[in-house]
Amino acid sequence: MSPASSANPSSHKPLNAYRMTATLKNLYYKLSPTSSSFAVPTLKNPGEFTKARTTEELFPRTKPEVDGEECLRDCEGCSVKYPAKFSIDETEELYGHVKGWSTHLIVGTGKTDWVRDVADEKGSIMEAVDKGDMKPSNGKLMLSASNIPVPGHSDHSTTVLLLPSFQFIDNVTPANTPDLIRNFVNKGPTNTSPLDHTTTPPAEPSSQPQTETTPIPPTPSTSALTARPCPHKYLILLCSQKTRDARCGQSAPLLRKEFERHLRPLGLYRDLHDERPGGVGIYFISHVGGHKFSANVMIYRKASAVERPRELNGHTNGIDEALEKLKVEDANEEGERGKVVLDVNKAQEEEGNGEAAQCIWLARIRPEDCENVIRYTVLQGKVVKPERQLRGGFDRCKQVASW
């Protein structure tokens, strides 16, 4: 058992950063980013990914001498608790048993629970994608239903979120899912494409004359599908499908509440309708496997998030110290506060749309873990309890994956 799981939580003290106003905490985005120690790419052939055989090869773990004693302690002030009979598997090894996937399609349904197999939901996007003739050409597609709101369109279309491209795609219907796969999934980046990937150049003209048997590219689609960047810098995906396992239905709302509680003072919480640049989007999704390890939490981090300021990784209590160095007093006038927020948003927009650089897939997460998951995993890409909570994931900066 790791020190993090056995330490006494009673000596935990809230970070000063959590007592600051959201305005001040947003300022840490304005620190000049430099590549963190764990974002340095491993030397390998261009485009080559390797399998991380240990948790440490994939994501660094927290260390008290660097991250402070808080990384050894669970939150003592949790506002929620799991039911007394909430029991999960604590014996089976987690890491290295996740099957690889190339892209992740998250379908907006406006619901938090679905039929047992979401692809069996009649007339749904999930059914059309899973059972249609058009299949992804760039590897395995992970398909999830989600509580992303359904637009109130008369055509009954919806919005999907495509990862790792971090794109929302609007006006999706069962009829145009072939266009969705052909024009967005197949042409987008994958979890194992380097971040500096470029669009595949067109093939050189053949020296052989064209014949009637030469395939002709399909004509461009006239579909109404439109893409726009997902504004969030981080995503937290929580399995909420109680039809697959009651514990998922119990844990997801409780974890979301606790994550919200820690994100709000940081100015990072974004609700389902909040599209301000940056911040953390939290979505409920359908079954991802391993419900006996509930709760499953998938954290996607944009490339710009991986390039954290050096202060966040090079010092004890890095977040606190980085904020303290700003030496900015809380503004007393609404105009000053508004100006700060606008400047931060402008800085976030200037980062570029960005793609997911990492996915950190955790399990066995409990409410008392949420504070450190935000503090270290979401914001810094470190894992607090890798031996018992890390299932797998990928890092496109280092070009490594758990599969």
N, C-alpha and C positions, 0 to 999 in steps of 0.2 A: 504494500500500500504506500502511495506517495506521501511525502510530508504534508502536501496540501490537503489530503483527505483526512489526516489524523491530527492536525494541529487544533489547538484549543481556540474556538472562535470568540471566546469571551473577551480576549484582549484586543480585539479589532477596534480601531478608531477610524471614523470617517475621514476621507481625504479632504484637505482644505479645498481642493478643486471642486468638490461636490457642494461646497457651501458658497461658492462664488456665484455671481449672476450668470445667466445664459450669455449675456452680452460679452462679458469678460472671457468666458470660456471659448466663445466663437473666435476670439482673437488668435488662438493658437494656430489657426489655419494660415495666418499671415506670416508665420515663421518661414524663413526660406528653406525649402525642402532639400535634403541631400539624401542620397541612397543610404538606407540603413544597412547594418552589417549583414543582415540575413537576406537582403535583396540583391547581393552581388551574384551575377550569373555564374554558374559552374562552367569551367572550361570544357567544351565539348564541341562536336561538329555542329555547324549551323543547322538549326531545326531539330536536333536530336534531343529527345527526352530520355531520362533514365528513371528507373524505379528506385524510390526511397525505401530501403529495407528496414529502416528504423524510424521512429517518430522524429528523432532529432535531425535526421537527414532531410526531413520534409519541412518541419516548423520548429523553431527554437522553443524551449520550455522556459518558463519564468525561473529566475534565480534570485533569492533574497538579497544577495550581495549587490545585485544590479537593480532589481526592481523593488526592493524594500520588503520588509517583513509582512506587508499586507498580502503579498502573493501566497503566503502560507496559511492565510486565514479565510474562512468563509464569512459571508456577511452575517452579522449578528442581529441586524435590525430589519430582517425580511418582513414585509407586510403580509405575505401569503405563505401558506404551507401546503404540501401535498396531503391528500387524505391519508388517514392512518394506515389503511390497507393498501397503499400504493407500493407495490413490490415489483422489482425488476431483477433481471439476471445480473449478478455482480461477479460471476466467476469466469465466464467465457472471455477469451482474448478478443479484443476489438480490432486492433490495428491490422491493416493489410488484407482484410477480407471483403472490402468493397469492390464490386466490379466496376471497371472503368466506364466512363461515359464521355461523349465528345461535346454535346450541346445539351442545354436544358431549356425546355419550353414550358412556361408557366402560364396557364390559361385562366383568364379572368372569368369567374362564374358568380361572384358575389355571395358564395356560400362557404361554410366552414366544414361541411360534411357532405359526403357523396355516396353513391352506390359502392359496393365493395371494390369492384374494379372500375375505375373511372372511365375506362374505354368502353364500358357497357352502357354508359349513360346515353340513351337514345337521342339522336339528333344533336349531339354535342360536338364541339370541336375535338374533344379527346377521342371520340369514336371515329371521327373523320380522319384524324391523323394516324391513329393506331391501325385502323382497318382499311384505309385507303390504299390505292395502288401506288401512289408516289411515296417512295421511301428515301430517307436521307442518304446522300452519297458520301458523307464525310464522317461516318462512324455512328455509334450508338446515340440515340436521342433519348434523354430522360424526359418523360412526360408527366407533368403535374397539374392537377386542378388547383385553383387557389381562390382566396376571397377578394382578389382584385375586383373592384366594382365593375359591373356591366354597364356600359353607356346606355342611355335611354333612347336608343335609335329605333326607328320604326322597322328597320330591316333586321333587327335582332342580332346584329353583329356584336362582337366583343373585342377586347384588347388582350394581347398576349405579351409576355415579357420573355425575351430571348437572351440567354446567357451562353457563353461569356461576353457576348457583344454589348450587353447592358442596353438593349434597345426595347422600347415599347413599339408594338406594331398594332395599329388600329384597323378597324373595319374588317375583322376576320370573321368569316362564316364557314360552315362546313363545306360549302361549294368551292370556296377559293383556297382551301388548305393545300391543294397541290401547288398553287402559286406561292403560298407561304413557305413551303419546304424548298421549292425550286429557287426562289429569288432571294430568300432571306437566310434560311437554315443552311442550305448548301453553300451559299456564297459568304457566309460569315466565318469568323474565327472559331476555333475549337479549343478545348481545354489543353490540348497538347500542340498548339501552334504557338511559336514564340511571339512575344509581344511586338517585336519589330517585323512581324510578318507583312508581306506585301501581296497584293492581288496577283494571282497566277497570270503570267503574261499569255496572250493568245498564242496558239500553236503556230509554228512556222508554216507558211504555205507549202503544200505538198508538191513535190516535183512530178507526181503522177497526175495525168489528166483526170478531171472529174468524170465519174460515171453515174449512171442512174442509181446504182446501189450505194453511193456515198451518202451517209446520213446528213440530213439538212437540219441545222439548228432550228428549234421551234421559234415561232414568231413571238415577239415580246408580248407579255401579258397585258391585258387591258384592265386587270383587277384594280379595285379601289384601295388596295392595301397601301398604307403609308407608315413610315417608320419615324420615330423620334427618340432622342436619347433619354434613357432613364436618369433623372437628375440626382439620384441618391449616390452617395459615395460608398455606402456599405448596405448590404442586405442581410437580414436575418430571416431565415425560412424555418417555420415550425410546423411539424406534422400535427394536424388537428383531426385526423380522420377516425372518429370513434367507431364507425362501422367496422374498421379493421381491428381496432384495439381500444378499449374504453380508456386506457391510461393516456392515449394520445389526445382524446377529447377532453380529459381532465387537465393534462399538463399544459397544453398550448395556451389557453387563456390565462392561466396563472403565471406562466413564464413571460407572456407578453406584458402583463401588468407590472411585473417586477422589472423587466427591461425598460419599460416606459419610465418607471420611477427613477432609474439611474440616468436615463438619457435626457430627461427634461432639464435638470439643472445644468447640463452641459450644452444646452441649446441644440442638441442633435436629433431629438425625436421628430419624426415626420409621420403624420397619420395617413390614412389611405387616400386623402384628397390633397395632401400638402406636397407640392412639387417645387418648393424652393430648392435651389442648388445645394448639394451636399447633404449631410445628415444620414440618418439610418432609417431605411424602410423595413418594416416588419410585416411579413405576410404568412398567413396560414396556407399550408399546402397539403396535398393528399399523400398517401402512404409512400414512403421511400425505402421501406425494408427495415428489418431489425426492430420491430415494435417491442420485442422483449428487452430492448435496451433503452426504452423511453426515458427521457425525452430526447428525440433526435433534433439537432439544431445544425442547420447548414448556414455558414457565414461566407458570403461573397464580398471580396474587397477589390475596389478599383485599383488600377495601376497607380494612380495619383495618391492613393491611401498607403500603398506599400512604401512609397518614397516619403517616409516620415521625417520630420526634423530630427537631426542627430540628438537633440536634447531628450527626445522621448525614449531613446534606447541606450544612451551612454551613461546615464547617471541613476543613482538610487532615487526612487520616486520621480522618475523622469517627467511625468505629466505635471506634477506639482511644481517642479523646479522650472520647467519651461514657461509655465504661466507666471510664476513669481518674477522671473526675469523681465517680463513685460513692464512691471511696475506701473500699471495703469489703474487709476482709481475709477470706481464705478461712476459713470456719468450721472449728473443730477437732472439734466434737461432732456426732454424727449427728443429734441432735435439731434443732440449728440449721440444718443443711443441709436437713433435711426440711421445716422451716418455710419456708425460702426458696422451695423448689420449690412447696410448696402455695400460697404467696402468689402466685407467678407464674401458676400454673394458674388460680387464682381470678380474677386480673386478666384472663387471656385469655378465660375463660368470660364475664366481664362485658362483653367487647367485643361480644357478640351473635354470632349464627350467621354472618352476613356472606355476601356474594356476591363473585364475582371482579370486581375492578375493572380488571384488566389481564391480557392474555396477550401474552407476549413470545416470539416464535417465532424461534429461532436455528438456524443450520446451520453446517457446517464446524467443529464443536466437537471439540477434541482434549483428551486428558487434561491437558495443560499449561494449558489454558484454565479448568479447573474451579474453581481457587481464586478467580480473579477473577470468574467467573460467580456463585459464591456470594456473595462479598464485595460486589460492586457490583450485579449484575443481580437476583439473588433478593432480597437484603436491601434494596436501594435503588432498584431499577427503572431503573438506568442500563445502557447498553450500552457495552462496552469496545471492540469492533471493529465498529461498525455497517456500515462500507463492505463488509466481506467476510463478515459473519456474521448480520446482521439480515434475516430474510425478510419479516416483517410482524407484525401483531397489532392490538390495540385498547386504548384507554384510555377507560373509561366515565366517569372523572372529568372529563377534558378534552373528552369526546364527540368523539373522533377515532378513525379506523381507517385501516389501510393500503389498504383497498379502497374 
